[in-house]
């Protein structure tokens, strides 16, 4: 069962670290959502750093459930953006990552896996 959790962690890490790097590199398409929501430009940098930290922190036993919980909150924000400003299917990846993060929190929080 631990391999299922590790696979889930790998999926989340790849997706959020990739998104975080895109935000830090200033990819306009990725940062446009922050302007649409009326947030300052620094918000994209902050969320990008949080995504990278969460994607790394998810692998450490002591921080795994907290990193997954923090990433889940970020995904809620992404879902909110997509629900209001894009076709809802564009938010599907954020929804799937949210579900996977919830699974990781549940599994890592119970001490079931090593």
ChimeraX commands (.cxc) that place a marker at each C-alpha (Angstrom):
marker #1 position 0.00,0.00,0.00 radius 0.5
marker #1 position 2.91,2.35,0.60 radius 0.5
marker #1 position 3.72,2.24,-3.11 radius 0.5
marker #1 position 0.28,3.67,-3.88 radius 0.5
marker #1 position 0.97,6.57,-1.53 radius 0.5
marker #1 position 4.44,7.09,-3.00 radius 0.5
marker #1 position 2.94,7.14,-6.49 radius 0.5
marker #1 position 0.36,9.69,-5.34 radius 0.5
marker #1 position 3.14,11.78,-3.82 radius 0.5
marker #1 position 5.16,11.58,-7.05 radius 0.5
marker #1 position 2.19,12.75,-9.13 radius 0.5
marker #1 position 1.51,15.68,-6.81 radius 0.5
marker #1 position 5.18,16.62,-6.66 radius 0.5
marker #1 position 5.63,16.64,-10.43 radius 0.5
marker #1 position 2.51,18.69,-11.07 radius 0.5
marker #1 position 2.97,21.30,-8.34 radius 0.5
marker #1 position 6.73,21.71,-8.70 radius 0.5
marker #1 position 6.23,22.17,-12.44 radius 0.5
marker #1 position 3.57,24.79,-11.78 radius 0.5
marker #1 position 5.73,26.48,-9.17 radius 0.5
marker #1 position 8.68,26.69,-11.52 radius 0.5
marker #1 position 6.44,28.17,-14.23 radius 0.5
marker #1 position 5.25,30.84,-11.80 radius 0.5
marker #1 position 8.78,31.71,-10.71 radius 0.5
marker #1 position 9.96,31.88,-14.32 radius 0.5
marker #1 position 7.17,34.37,-15.05 radius 0.5
marker #1 position 5.20,32.36,-17.60 radius 0.5
marker #1 position 2.48,34.86,-18.53 radius 0.5
marker #1 position -0.25,32.26,-19.09 radius 0.5
marker #1 position 0.29,30.86,-15.59 radius 0.5
marker #1 position 0.43,34.27,-13.91 radius 0.5
marker #1 position -2.61,35.71,-15.70 radius 0.5
marker #1 position -4.96,34.10,-13.18 radius 0.5
marker #1 position -3.58,36.23,-10.35 radius 0.5
marker #1 position -4.24,39.44,-12.28 radius 0.5
marker #1 position -7.73,38.22,-13.17 radius 0.5
marker #1 position -8.46,37.72,-9.47 radius 0.5
marker #1 position -7.13,41.20,-8.73 radius 0.5
marker #1 position -4.15,39.91,-6.75 radius 0.5
marker #1 position -0.75,41.62,-6.80 radius 0.5
marker #1 position 1.98,40.16,-9.01 radius 0.5
marker #1 position 3.95,39.00,-5.96 radius 0.5
marker #1 position 1.12,36.52,-5.25 radius 0.5
marker #1 position 2.28,34.37,-8.15 radius 0.5
marker #1 position 5.81,34.30,-6.78 radius 0.5
marker #1 position 4.56,33.42,-3.29 radius 0.5
marker #1 position 2.31,30.61,-4.54 radius 0.5
marker #1 position 5.11,29.33,-6.78 radius 0.5
marker #1 position 7.48,29.13,-3.81 radius 0.5
marker #1 position 4.79,27.42,-1.72 radius 0.5
marker #1 position 4.18,24.87,-4.47 radius 0.5
marker #1 position 7.86,24.03,-4.74 radius 0.5
marker #1 position 8.22,23.81,-0.96 radius 0.5
marker #1 position 5.11,21.63,-0.74 radius 0.5
marker #1 position 6.25,19.38,-3.59 radius 0.5
marker #1 position 9.50,18.78,-1.73 radius 0.5
marker #1 position 8.04,18.71,1.79 radius 0.5
marker #1 position 5.59,16.01,0.85 radius 0.5
marker #1 position 8.49,13.52,0.81 radius 0.5
marker #1 position 9.60,14.04,4.41 radius 0.5
marker #1 position 7.75,12.05,7.06 radius 0.5
marker #1 position 7.49,14.95,9.51 radius 0.5
marker #1 position 6.17,17.45,6.97 radius 0.5
marker #1 position 4.30,15.25,4.51 radius 0.5
marker #1 position 0.76,15.69,5.78 radius 0.5
marker #1 position 1.28,19.43,6.32 radius 0.5
marker #1 position 2.73,19.90,2.85 radius 0.5
marker #1 position -0.17,17.97,1.32 radius 0.5
marker #1 position -2.63,20.02,3.36 radius 0.5
marker #1 position -1.05,23.27,2.22 radius 0.5
marker #1 position -1.09,22.14,-1.39 radius 0.5
marker #1 position -4.75,21.19,-1.00 radius 0.5
marker #1 position -5.50,24.78,0.05 radius 0.5
marker #1 position -3.67,26.08,-3.02 radius 0.5
marker #1 position -5.69,23.68,-5.19 radius 0.5
marker #1 position -8.92,25.03,-3.66 radius 0.5
marker #1 position -7.83,28.47,-4.84 radius 0.5
marker #1 position -7.13,27.10,-8.30 radius 0.5
marker #1 position -10.54,25.44,-8.43 radius 0.5
marker #1 position -12.17,28.71,-7.34 radius 0.5
marker #1 position -10.41,30.55,-10.17 radius 0.5
marker #1 position -11.41,27.97,-12.77 radius 0.5
marker #1 position -15.00,27.82,-11.55 radius 0.5
marker #1 position -15.42,31.58,-12.00 radius 0.5
marker #1 position -13.22,32.44,-14.98 radius 0.5
marker #1 position -12.66,29.45,-17.26 radius 0.5
marker #1 position -14.56,26.45,-18.56 radius 0.5
marker #1 position -14.85,24.23,-15.48 radius 0.5
marker #1 position -13.01,21.35,-17.15 radius 0.5
marker #1 position -9.83,23.43,-17.03 radius 0.5
marker #1 position -9.96,23.01,-13.26 radius 0.5
marker #1 position -10.04,19.21,-13.47 radius 0.5
marker #1 position -6.31,18.82,-12.80 radius 0.5
marker #1 position -6.55,21.02,-9.70 radius 0.5
marker #1 position -9.51,18.95,-8.49 radius 0.5
marker #1 position -7.65,15.68,-9.00 radius 0.5
marker #1 position -4.57,17.03,-7.20 radius 0.5
marker #1 position -6.86,18.19,-4.37 radius 0.5
marker #1 position -8.26,14.66,-4.01 radius 0.5
marker #1 position -4.79,13.11,-4.10 radius 0.5
marker #1 position -3.57,15.58,-1.46 radius 0.5
marker #1 position -6.51,14.59,0.75 radius 0.5
marker #1 position -5.55,10.94,0.33 radius 0.5
marker #1 position -1.93,11.72,1.26 radius 0.5
marker #1 position -3.01,13.66,4.36 radius 0.5
marker #1 position -5.18,10.73,5.44 radius 0.5
marker #1 position -2.52,8.10,4.85 radius 0.5
marker #1 position 0.46,10.05,6.19 radius 0.5
marker #1 position -1.48,11.38,9.16 radius 0.5
marker #1 position -2.33,7.95,10.51 radius 0.5
marker #1 position 1.18,6.52,10.64 radius 0.5
marker #1 position 0.14,3.65,8.37 radius 0.5
marker #1 position 3.06,3.97,5.98 radius 0.5
marker #1 position 6.75,4.55,6.53 radius 0.5
marker link #1:1,2 radius 0.2
marker link #1:2,3 radius 0.2
marker link #1:3,4 radius 0.2
marker link #1:4,5 radius 0.2
marker link #1:5,6 radius 0.2
marker link #1:6,7 radius 0.2
marker link #1:7,8 radius 0.2
marker link #1:8,9 radius 0.2
marker link #1:9,10 radius 0.2
marker link #1:10,11 radius 0.2
marker link #1:11,12 radius 0.2
marker link #1:12,13 radius 0.2
marker link #1:13,14 radius 0.2
marker link #1:14,15 radius 0.2
marker link #1:15,16 radius 0.2
marker link #1:16,17 radius 0.2
marker link #1:17,18 radius 0.2
marker link #1:18,19 radius 0.2
marker link #1:19,20 radius 0.2
marker link #1:20,21 radius 0.2
marker link #1:21,22 radius 0.2
marker link #1:22,23 radius 0.2
marker link #1:23,24 radius 0.2
marker link #1:24,25 radius 0.2
marker link #1:25,26 radius 0.2
marker link #1:26,27 radius 0.2
marker link #1:27,28 radius 0.2
marker link #1:28,29 radius 0.2
marker link #1:29,30 radius 0.2
marker link #1:30,31 radius 0.2
marker link #1:31,32 radius 0.2
marker link #1:32,33 radius 0.2
marker link #1:33,34 radius 0.2
marker link #1:34,35 radius 0.2
marker link #1:35,36 radius 0.2
marker link #1:36,37 radius 0.2
marker link #1:37,38 radius 0.2
marker link #1:38,39 radius 0.2
marker link #1:39,40 radius 0.2
marker link #1:40,41 radius 0.2
marker link #1:41,42 radius 0.2
marker link #1:42,43 radius 0.2
marker link #1:43,44 radius 0.2
marker link #1:44,45 radius 0.2
marker link #1:45,46 radius 0.2
marker link #1:46,47 radius 0.2
marker link #1:47,48 radius 0.2
marker link #1:48,49 radius 0.2
marker link #1:49,50 radius 0.2
marker link #1:50,51 radius 0.2
marker link #1:51,52 radius 0.2
marker link #1:52,53 radius 0.2
marker link #1:53,54 radius 0.2
marker link #1:54,55 radius 0.2
marker link #1:55,56 radius 0.2
marker link #1:56,57 radius 0.2
marker link #1:57,58 radius 0.2
marker link #1:58,59 radius 0.2
marker link #1:59,60 radius 0.2
marker link #1:60,61 radius 0.2
marker link #1:61,62 radius 0.2
marker link #1:62,63 radius 0.2
marker link #1:63,64 radius 0.2
marker link #1:64,65 radius 0.2
marker link #1:65,66 radius 0.2
marker link #1:66,67 radius 0.2
marker link #1:67,68 radius 0.2
marker link #1:68,69 radius 0.2
marker link #1:69,70 radius 0.2
marker link #1:70,71 radius 0.2
marker link #1:71,72 radius 0.2
marker link #1:72,73 radius 0.2
marker link #1:73,74 radius 0.2
marker link #1:74,75 radius 0.2
marker link #1:75,76 radius 0.2
marker link #1:76,77 radius 0.2
marker link #1:77,78 radius 0.2
marker link #1:78,79 radius 0.2
marker link #1:79,80 radius 0.2
marker link #1:80,81 radius 0.2
marker link #1:81,82 radius 0.2
marker link #1:82,83 radius 0.2
marker link #1:83,84 radius 0.2
marker link #1:84,85 radius 0.2
marker link #1:85,86 radius 0.2
marker link #1:86,87 radius 0.2
marker link #1:87,88 radius 0.2
marker link #1:88,89 radius 0.2
marker link #1:89,90 radius 0.2
marker link #1:90,91 radius 0.2
marker link #1:91,92 radius 0.2
marker link #1:92,93 radius 0.2
marker link #1:93,94 radius 0.2
marker link #1:94,95 radius 0.2
marker link #1:95,96 radius 0.2
marker link #1:96,97 radius 0.2
marker link #1:97,98 radius 0.2
marker link #1:98,99 radius 0.2
marker link #1:99,100 radius 0.2
marker link #1:100,101 radius 0.2
marker link #1:101,102 radius 0.2
marker link #1:102,103 radius 0.2
marker link #1:103,104 radius 0.2
marker link #1:104,105 radius 0.2
marker link #1:105,106 radius 0.2
marker link #1:106,107 radius 0.2
marker link #1:107,108 radius 0.2
marker link #1:108,109 radius 0.2
marker link #1:109,110 radius 0.2
marker link #1:110,111 radius 0.2
marker link #1:111,112 radius 0.2
marker link #1:112,113 radius 0.2
marker link #1:113,114 radius 0.2
view
